Amino acid sequence: MNWTSLNRTAAPAEYPVSVAHAKEHLRIEASQTADDQLILRYIAAATDWVEKETNRALVTQTWALRLDDFPRCGGARGRYIELPKPPGVSVTSITYVDSAGVTQTLATDRYIALADDWQPFVCEAYGATWPTVRAQPGAVTVTYVAGYDEVPDALKAAIWMHVQGQHDNLPAADWQALERAIRNMVLPYRVPVI
């Protein structure tokens, strides 16, 4: 499925690991708070790196997927809208620009959403068909929530390792070796880009 754009419209309210847990991993006393903001920036960078490496949304966040049209060919599977950034949690809405140029919201009984850890998708409900849209870029928008209810421990460990590398200010060669090790750790969670 070709899409026009994918934008995060609501960022996560928190990170997969807390400053307290990162400090514990770094063996920094909880009472030492001078570097808490720096550690939080390390966590943000590490989370971003792991999300990009795995093509996943780790903590609950909202995305808007824009398409030029609804899928119309290729048999049943070709009529699915695959949602990037698994795991998918729920579809908030599907809107489209009708042939008169008016934005409409697709009724929830006209589609089925499958929240899957590997490839969440939306398809037509039994007996329903996708509506006709105006021929324009981004005529269809699927707004959905993605992210884990509970982030897997291996992905949290990858974040901690990345934070440790940033904190220790590793030399370039050691940093590259660390990122290779983290890449291998998250490989089982990597989703191909669709």
N, C-alpha and C positions, 0 to 999 in steps of 0.2 A: 504494500500500500504506500503510495507516494503521498507525502504531506507537504504542505506549504511552510508551516512553522510549528515550533514547539517552544512554549514559553512557560516558565514557572511564574504563577500569579500570586501564590502565597507560600512564603518560605516556611521551613519548620519552626516551631515555637521553641525547640530545644535541639541540642546536639545528641548524637548517640552515646557519647560518654560525657561525664561531668568533669568539671575542674577538679573536684575532690578525688575522683577515681584516677584522673591523669596524674595528680600530685602523688597519690599512693603508688602508682606505677613508676613515677620518677624518683620515688623515695624522698619526697619533700614533705616536711612536717606540715600538717594541716594548719597550724598556727602561723606559718610563714605565708603571708598573703601579698607580699610586695610584687610578686610576679604573676598573680592570678589573671590579670588582663592579657599578659603575654601568652600564658598557657591557653587561655580561651582562644586567642588568635591562632595558636598552633593547632588546637582542636578543629577550628573552622577550616583551616587549610588542609588538614589531614582528612576531614570528612569529605571535603570537595574532591580531593585526590581519589579517595576510595570510590566515591559515587561515579566519577568519570571513568575510573579503571573498570568498574563492574557494569556501567550503564544502568545503574539502579538508583532508586530513591530510598535512602536509608530510613529517614524519619518522616512521618506524615507531612505531606506538602501538596499543594494544588497546582495542576498543570492545565494548560489550554493547548490542545492539538488542533491545528487548522488544516483543512483539506480543501481542495478546489471543488470536489464533488463527493457524493457517496459512492462506494465501490459498487460496480454494476456487472462485472464479468468474472469469468474464471470458476464457475461452479459455486457451490455453497461456501467453500473456504475463501474464495476470491471476494465474497461479499462481506467479509469481516473487516472491521477497523481495528487494527492492532494498536495497542496503547504502549508507547515507549515508557521507559523508566519503571519497570516492575519493582516490587509487587504492586498490583493494582488493588485498591481498597474499594472504591465506589465511583460511579459516574454521577456527577452533580447535575449536568444538563447536556443536551445536544441541541444546538441551535443551527439554523440554516437560513440563507437568504432565498426566498421563494422566487418564482419567475417574475413576479411583479416588483421585486426589489424590497420586499418587506421581510424583516427578520422574524422568524417563527421559532418556537420551542417545540421540539419533537416530544410527543406524549410518551411517557415512560412505558406504556403498554405496547409500543411499537418497536421496542428493542430489548435485547437481553444483554447484560454485561456479565462477563466471567472474570472474577478477580482471581488471578493466577500468579503464583510466585515466579513463573518463567515467561509467560506471554499472555497478559491480560488482553481481552478484546471485547468488542461490542459487535453484535450482529442483529439482523432483523428478527423480530419475534415471529413465531409460527403464524403464517397467513398474512403477515405484514410485508410491505415493500418500502424501500427507501423513497422519500419524496423527490420530486424534480426540483433542482436548484437553478438559480440564475448562473449563467456562465461567467464567473468572475473568480479571481484568485481569493482563496480563503473563504469560500461561501459556506463552509460547514465548520463549526467549532464544537469539539468535544471537550468539556471541562470535567476533570476527574481528579480524585485524590489518590495519591500513591504513597507507598512507604510501609515499612514493617510496623506491626503492633509491638513486636519485640525484636530488636536487631540481633541477628545471630552473633554468638560469641566470637567466631573467627573474624568477622568484620570489625567488631569492637577491638579485638587484639591488633588487627592491622592498623587501626587508628592510633592505638597506644604506641605501637612501634614507630609509626610515622612521627608522632609527637615527640617521642624519645630522640629520634634522629634530629629533629629541628632543635630541640632543647640542647642537645650535646654539640650542636654546630659541627657536624661531621665534615671531614675533608671530602672533596668531590668523589674520589674513588670509593670511599666507604659509603657515601650517600647513594651512589649508583648501585652498590652491592645490596644495601638495605632495601632500596626500591625494588630490585629484582626479587628479593626474598618476600617482600610484601605482595608483589604481583603474583608470585607462586601461591601464596596463602589465599588470596582472593579469587584465584582462577576458577575454582569450582562454582563461584557465584557470578561469574562473568556472563552477561547476556549479549548475544550478537546485536549490533546496531541494525534496526530495521529501516 
